[in-house]
Amino acid sequence: MRSRVRLLIPLLAVGLLTACTGGAETPARSPAPAAAAVPGGESLPRHETLYTSGTQWGPPANWNPLREWDFATGTKGLVYETLFLYDPSIDRLIPWLAESGSWTGEKEYTLKLRKGITWADGEPFTAEDVVFTFELGKLETVPYHQLWEWLARAEAVDQHTVRFTFTEANHQEWSTHLYSRAIVPKHLWEVRSEEEVMNGANENPIGTGPYAYHSHDQDRMVWVRRDGWWATKVIGKRVAPKYIVDIVNSSNEVAMDWLLQKHLDLSNNFLPGVANLVTGDFGLQTYYNRPPYMLAANTAWLVMNTKKKPMDDPVFRRALAHAIDTRKIVEGVYQNLVQAANPTGLLPQWSKYIDQDVVNRLGFFYSPAKAKELLIDAGYRDRDGDGFMESPSGAKIALKIAVPAGWTDWMEAARVISEGAKGAGINLEPEFPDYNALVDARNSGKFDMVLNNDRQLASTPWRYYDFIFRLPVRKQQTTANFGRYENKQAWRLVRELDGVRTDDVEGMKRIISRLQEIHLREMPIIPLWYNGLWAQMTSAVWTNWPSEAMGAPKHAPSMWRDWMEMGGLLMLTELRPAAG
């Protein structure tokens, strides 16, 4: 997350952005007021209220779960629920609204829904609601519209059974839909026009989840626990806080002050200097009590425009990888709050899929000498003695690496990358355009290099390789393969991987190994570091936070968009009041 207010484009999850690293000093300790509320807040019982921040960057505007890029924090997860949850700590789908799901034919998947679930208005939750939700994807404006390129039919067999029939059995991608799609009530949504479906604010949302709308203001979203949540009776789950107040974040400094004064219980902001706070007597907790302190959320890459020279040359790209001192970024820019990425870029949660033999043969490491050697062997030379290489054709090389203005951590990282490149004889300068201008240039291919971390942790590394190798390359690349790299063999392997059952780990490994070999030989993107799932907690009001400690919950401690179904909701069921 970042400490600057920014508007995100569709399909960018809020949790995918990094945070600014200001040079803030460690604040002095402050006593915790017994019944303090966040400044400007309404009077809610402090011992019943969970205060969070770091997920909402502007006034709550809508409660529409189909607007996956800008709904109010908690809309999906607290109100609208998914068929399954995904628990990254055990790499497993957890049955939720669905009791079970299985492939009952080569191209047929059958869901069994739990009985005893009702919507907040008392209407029963049925298979018709699930079918209706997925059929909304037939509308071109709905984010999961692409699913219907290979989903042929969704039908309610009975009140609690749904059968999906596919033209292709894309097992990997389907697994992501099972825990990503918020189910909406047919009886309330079927009367809406296409315009209302996607653009309606959906005030007073009615879901199956544990919370209901309470109130909102310019600087907060307030939810209240509702009676009759199905999970309490059916599976014995209960959320602890009666109220959840998510505060619009204005700056790292404000979040830090509120956290230290115990006005906040959970901060999902990047907070520079948090290492000193965790090891000091400040009452703060992170998932780890040592570097990197946070769980990994996504990989930050250097994306090169492979349609431009010399980035079209894989030797040049590999040389640049050897020129980057990632350790300097990890230790200097991030103060060890992130960790250097494996050369494959696969997140630690996917480590079982890393083929170490491939990494040993083809993986890169920081070595300016190796970078220069690769360039010289490929015909690059400093012909005019200015300290920078010219291309084999003799053409000057002058490149830019772009990151958004104000994103100070990435700005500093870009400077480190530029410094390393120059040490290897590559003329690379950082530039800091406006965020929206950068997005336009990136999507249209009018850039040299950008930093990017658009794909977060998911139930399968297929999503990672889908991002790198997605074909065809279009005039506007808005969701994947921003570097416009074209490798038909790699794309065939990605498609082949999609067809492998998610429980066939060995089958996945065989294909992923081949993809890693192509990636490390060709280097269309350079993995740099694992971005953190920023989370700092206090136990003044709530305890039993997730951590690596023995006996502690292992759920992701995050309210970020798309992380409620990847641990955030389960975290709420594990919290305990500090008093009693």
N, C-alpha and C positions, 0 to 999 in steps of 0.2 A: 504494500500500500504506500501511497505517497502522502506527503504533508502539504501538498498544494491542491487547492480545489481544482478539479478538472471534470469535464463532461466526457464520458466514454462513448465510443461508437458502438452500434449494435454488435452483439456476439462477443464483446470483450467483457469477461467477467471482472468485477471490481477486484476480486482477490488475486488477480494475475499481475497486478502492477507492483513495482517495488516502491520503496519509500525513500524520501530524502534523508540524507545524513547530514544534518547541520552540525555545527561545532558546539552544540549545547554542553554546558558544564553540568555536572551532577548537582541537582538541586539539594538544598538543605532539607532535613527531615521535618515533617510537620505532624503535630498530634492529630489523631483521627477523631473528628467530631462524632459524638454518639449518635446523632440522628440527622446528620447533614445530608442534604440533597445536592445534586449538581446545581451550581449557580443558575438561577433563572428557572429552576424546575418547579413543578407543582408538588404539593404535599402528598406524597405517597409514603406508606409505612416503610422506613428504610430496611427493616429486617425482613420484609417480604419482597423487596424490589431488587432486581438485578440491573445495574447500570453498565452499558457497553458503549464502545465508540470505536471508530476506525473502518466502518463499513458503509456509512452514509455520508456523501460529500456535498449534498445539497438538500433543500427541503423535500420531504417525501411528496412525490407527485402522483403516484398511482399504486394500486394494489392488484395489478393485473399480472398473474403468473406467466402469461404468454409473452409479456414484454421482459424477456430474460435479461435485458441489459440495464433497466432502470426502475424496476419495481422497488417499493419500500422494503428495507431490510426486514426479513422475517416472513414476507408474503409467501414464499415457498419454504416450507420447513415448519413454520409455526402455525400457518393457516392451511395452506394447501400441501398435501403430502404426496409422496411417490409410492410406486408399487413395491420397491425395494429400497433399502439403504445400502451404501457401500462403505465398508469398514477397511480403510487402508492398512490398519495395524495388523489385520489378519488376512488381507487380500481376499475378501469374501463378500458376496451379496447377502444382505440380511433381509429375510422376508418381512414385509411391512404391511401395506394394504393387501398385498398378495400373500397368501399362505404358502404358496409354492408356484414354481414354474418349471417347465421342462419341454424339451424338443420331443414331440410325440410323432414326428415323421421327419423325413429328410428336409422338408421345407415347411414344417408346421410346428408352431410353438403354442402350448396350452398353459393358461394361467388359472390357478384356483385362488379365488379371493376369500379373505377371511369373512366369517359370518359375524353379525352383531355390530357392524360399523354403521354409523349414521352421520349425516351431515349436521352442521351446527344448527340448522333449522328443524332438525328432527326427521327429515326424509331419509329413507334407507339408501345406503351406498350399494350400488349393484354393478353388474357387468356392463349394463347399458352406459353407465358413466365412463367407464374405461374405453369402450368402443367409441363413444362420442368424442372423447378427448383426443384419441389418436386420429379420428377422421377429421378433426379440425386441421390437422396437418395437410389436408388436401388443398387448403387455402395457401396461395403462393406467399403470402406475407407472414405466415406462421414459421417460426425458426426451424421446426423439424419437418418442413415441407419435403426436403430431399429424401426422407424416409420412404415416401411413397413411390420413389423410383424403383424400389425392390420389395415393398410391401404391397401385396395384391388385395388382401381382404382382412378385415377385423370383424368378428361376429360374436355375439353373445349366445353361447350354447344354452345356458340357463342363467339364473340370477347371480350365480357365483362362479361362472366359468366363461372364460374368453379364449377364443381360438384365433390365432394369427396365421395367415397363409402368405408365404413369400414366393417371389419369382427367383430369388437368390437367398441362400442361407448364410447371411453375413453375421456369424455368431459373435464376433468381437464387437462390432458396432451395435448390434442389438443389445448386448449386455450394458452398454452405456445408456441406451434409451430406458432400460428398465428402472434405473435409479435417478434419471434426470427429468422425466416428464411429470410435471405437476398435474394431478387429476382434478378436473373441474366438474361441478354438478350439472348434468344434462338438463335437469328440470328448470334451472335458472339461466343457463347459457344458450339453450336452443332457440330462444326467442330473439337473440341478438343478431343484428346485421353484421356483415363481414367487417365493416368499419368499426362497430362497437367491440367486436371480438378482439381486435388488435389494438385499437386506439382508445377504447373506453377506460376510464380511471378505475372502475370497479370498486367504488366506495362501499364500505361495510361488507367486506368479502366474507363469503360463507364457505368454509372448508371442513375437512374432517380432522384437522390438527388440534393441538392442545390449547391454542390461544385464539383470542378474538380481538378485533379492533377495539381499542379504548379511546385514543385521541392522538392527534399529532399537531405539531406546530412547525414553525420555520426551522427550528433547531433540534427537533426530536420526533421519534416515532414511539408510541406507547402501546404495548399489548397487554391484555389481561387474560389470565388463565381462565378457561371456561370449564364448567361442570359437564360431565358426560363424555369426556374424551374416551374413545373406544379402547385405547391401549391400556388404560388403567384396569378395566375389567377383563379384557381378553388376554393380555400378556403380562399384566402386573407392572406396567410402567407408569410413572407419575413424574411430571415436571415439578421441580421444587419451587422456583420463584412464582409468586402470584402475579407480579408485574415485571415486564421487561421494558426498559427505557433505552433506546438506542439514540445516542447523541450525535448530531451532525458534527463532524470533525472540522475544526478550523485551523489547527496547527499542531505540530509535534509538541511544542512547548506547553500549550494549553492542556493537551492530553496528559503529558507528564505531570503537570501540577495537580490535575484532578486525581490522577492515579495515586500519587504520593499522599494526598490528603484523604484518600479512601472515598472520594466522591465517585470514582469508577471502580468497578469490580473486575472487568475484563477490558483490556485495551488490545485491539487488533491493528494498532498503528506500528509503524517502524519507529522505535525510540532510540536514538543514538545515545551511547553511554549506558545502555541497559545492563551491560555486563557488570559495571561497577555497582549498580543498584541491586542486582541479584546477589552479589557476593557481600554487599554491605548490609547494615541493619536497617533495611527500609521496608521489610515485610512484603517484598515482591517475589513472585515465582514465575519461572518459565518452564517449558516442557523439559529441557535439560538444564542442569545446574552448571554446565561448562560449555565451551564453544562446540557447536554453533548456537546453543541455547534454544533454537527453534527447529521444528520439523521442517522438512523441505516441501515446497509447494509447486515449484515449476523450475525449469531450466532457462537461464538467460543465455542467449546465443548472439553471436555476431553473424548477421545475415548479409551476404554479399550479392549484389545484382549480377547474376551470371550471364546476363545478356550484354554486359559492358566489358570492354577490355580494361585491364588484364584479368578481371574477375572471372572471365570465361575459361581461364586456364587453371586446371586442377592443381598443377604444380605451384602456381602463385598462391592459391588458396591454402595449400598445405604449408608453404613457407610462412605465410602470415600467421597460421596457427602456432608455429614454433616461435614466432616473434613476440607473442603476448605473454607478459608476466602476470598470470592470473593470481598468483600468491600476493602480489602487490595490491591487487583489487580486494582480495579477501581480507588481508590484514590491515592495509592502509585505508581503503575506502570504507569498508564495512566493519572494521574492528572485530573481525572474526565472528560476526553474526550470520555469516553465510559460509558455505564451504565450496571449495573448488569442485567443479564437475568432473566426473569420469569422462575420458575422451569420447565415449559413446553419447554422453549427455543423458543417459537413462537415469532417472531419479533413484535415490537409495532404496525406495520401496519396490523398485523393479530390478534390484541388483541380481536376482537369480537368472535374469535373462542376458546378462553381460557375458559375452564369450571372451574370456581372458586371453586365450590364445590369439584371437584376432587383435585385441588391444595390444598385446605384447609385440606383435608383428607390425602393426600399422598405426598404433596410437601416437599422438604427438605429445611433446613436452617442451617447456621453455628452453630455448637454445638459440640465441641470435646467430651463432656460428652455423648451426644446422640450417637455419632459414636462409642465410647467405649462400651456403653450399648448394641448396636446392635451386635457388634462383640462378646462380652462376652456371650450374650444370644445364639449366634449361635455356641459356642464352641471354639472360638479363645481365646488363653491364652498366657501370657508372662511366659512361663514355666522355662526359664533359667535366668530370672531377668535382661536381657540386655536392657529392656525398649521397646522391640518390640514384637508384638504378633506372635505366631506360629499358624499354621492352626489347625483345629480340629483334624487332623491326627497326629499332632506334627511336621509337616514339617516346616522348616524355610521359612520365606517370605522375599525376597529381590527383589525389583522391580525397574524398570527404567521408567522415563517419558522423551520422546524424543521430542526435538524441534530443528530446524536447527540452526547450528552455525551462528552467525552474526545477527540473528533475535532478537535483544536485548530486545524488549518488551516481546516477548514470553519466552525468556530465564529467564527474571525476574519473569514472571508469573509462570513458571515452578518451580522456587525456592520457591515462595509463596505456591504453591500446595504441594511441597515436605515438607516444614516446617509444614503445617497444618496436613498432613498425619502422620508425625512423632509425632505430639502432640497427635494423637489418637492411637499411638502404631503401625503404619504401616511404615515399612522400605521402603521408596520410595526416590530414588535419581534422580536428573535431569541429562540428558546427552545431548550433543550437536553435533550430527554428521553432516557431509556435507549434504546439502539439497537433492541431488540426491540419496545418500546412504539411507537417511531417507525414501524417496519415495519408493525405492526398498524394504526396510524392511516392510514398511506399506502395500504395495500392496501384498506382499507375506505372510503376517501374522507373520513375524519374529520380533515382538516387544511386549512390555508390554503395554505401554500407549503412546499416542501421542496427541498433541493439533491439532485441525483441524477446518476449517471454510469453507469447500468447497461448500456449498450450500447457495447462496445468495437469497435475496428477489425475489419473483416471483409473478405471478398473482394468485397463489393458494398455500395454505400450503400443498397440496398434494406432491409437490416437496420435502418438508421438511421430510415428513414421508416416502416417497420413498427412501430417502437417509438413514434413520435410519434402516428400516426394509427390504430393498430389498433382495429378494431371487431369484434364488438359490445362495448360497455361492460358489464361484468358487476358483480355485487354485490361480488365480490372481484377486484381487478386486481392480479395477482401478478407479471407478467412484462413488461408494456408499458402505455403510455398511462395512467400513474398520475394524470394530470390530468383523465381522463375527458372528454376533448375529443371531440366528435362532429361529423364532417364527412364526409358520405357521398361527396361528390365526391372528396375527398382519398383516402379509402379505396379508391374505384374506381381511382384513378390508381396507388396502391400495388400493387393487384392486377394492374393492367395492366403495371406495371413488372416484376413478378415473372415475367410471361410473355415478357419480352424476352430474347433470347439474350445471354449475357454478353459475346460478342465484338461485339455491335452497340452500340458506344459511342455513336454518334450517336442511335440510337433511345432509348437510356437517357437521354442528355442532354435530349432533347425532353420526356420525361415528368418528369424530375427538375426541369427548369426550371419546369414548371407547379406542382410540389409546393413548390418554393422560394417561388413567388409566394404560394401559399396560406399557407405558414408565416409569411412576413414580413408579410403583411397581417393575419393572425389572431393570430400570436404565442402559440400554445398553450404553448410552452416558450421560455425565453430562453437561448440559448447564451452561456456566459460565458468559459470558458477550456478549453484542451486539457490534460488531465491527462497527466503524464509517465509514460513507461515507465521507471521508476526503475531505473538500472543504474550501478554504480560498480565498476571493475575494477582489480586490481593485476597487474603483470607480473613479480612476484618469482618465481613458480613457473610460470605459464602466460603465453604471449604470443600475438600475432596475434588480439587481440580485435576485434570489430566496431567500426567507427568510420567517420566521413565521410572520413577521410584517404585519399588516393589509394593504391590497391592493397590497402587493408584490406578484410576481409570486410564485407558490408553486411547480414548477418542480424541479426535482433532479438536483443540480448544479454540474454535473459530465460529464467528457469525457471518463470515464472508459469504457473499452470494455463491451458490453451488457447493458450499461446504456444510450447510445445515444437513444435507442428506449424506454427507461424508464424515459425520461425527458430531457436528454441532448440536443436533437435536438430542443425541444420546448423552452428550455432556450435560445437558440440562436435567436429564433424568437421574444423573449421578451426584449432582450438587447437594450439599447439606448445609443447613443454617449453622453459622459459627456459634451461636448461642443456643444450646439445647439440641 
